[in-house]
Amino acid sequence: MSRWMERLLACALLSLAAPLAMAYKCTLSVTDILVIYDPTFASQNVTAGTYTIGCDLEPGDTSPMGFRLTVSNGLNFGGGSNRVLRVGTQRYSYETYQDAGGTALWGLTPGTRINGSLNFVTTTATTSSPFYIILPGSQAVQPAGNYSDTLQVSLTTSTGVPLVTNLPVNVTVRTDNWCQIQVTPGPVAFTYTSFQVGAAAASSGYGIRCTTALPYTMALDATSGSLLGLTYNLALSNASSVGTGLTQNFSINGTIAGGQAGTCASASCTGNQTRTLLLSW
């Protein structure tokens, strides 16, 4: 066998022995952020967002998969921090954090990356966690309006293999009169036994954030209904309030009067209805 044929055979054997490259197929979603901000308030303003990672195992992939999640400095970086911009020099400073207390920055450098892992019980795995946008309190007051920035979020494996690159995430800070449901209400979940003597009660909390001194009202689309033959009643802990620039907490409270038979024909039944919380200002 000639020498060049020997070299060709050796190369072929080496290529057959090489392991398959990792080829995880992943998706990434990150919530856009809307902040209601009062720059005259002394306390920092904390607003949560969520990132969700979903990956599929491809041939040659291994479990678990270590990952890194990074975020850019945004379009208006300056003075050592991210900034949302309205126009010209009308800006407010903010930062991205991994925790609500503002002790762990989230960024591009090794010490600020979000590190984690996905464990594949099947060929698919997902994970979801919060991140936080924090604006310091007592910033110089700028004209009222919408201030914005765009961040770029990227996902790689723990060894740096790109999976999702430069996903845009919008950050909007509102300093004019505005309200938002900051903490959505959960289910008002009743437990009831047919013909029970006393009433059943249940509640769910929620949070509203409005700009300072802005009056607002809250209401439900309906305050009573029937479910599984049981009549229920709902009421809000407060029907109105005045914004403080921070999240204000309220509750939806419900009752089912005793002595009702219901229509459940088995040992236990479940049912649900959807009610709408209306916020006006």
Secondary structure, 3 states (H helix, E strand, C coil): CCHHHHHHHHHHHHHHHCCCCCCCEEEEEECCEEEECCCCCCCCEEEEEEEEEEEECCCCCCCCEEEEEEECCCCCCECCEEEEEEECCEEEEEEEECCCCCCCECCCCHHHCEEEEECCCCCEEEEEEEEEEEECCCCCCCCCCEEEEEEEEEEEECCCCEEEEEEEEEEEEECCCCEEEEECCCCCCCCCCCCCCCCEEEEEEEEEEECCCCEEEEEECCCEEEECCEEEEEEECCCEEECCCCEEEEEEEEEECCCCCCCCCCCCCCCCCCCCEEEEC
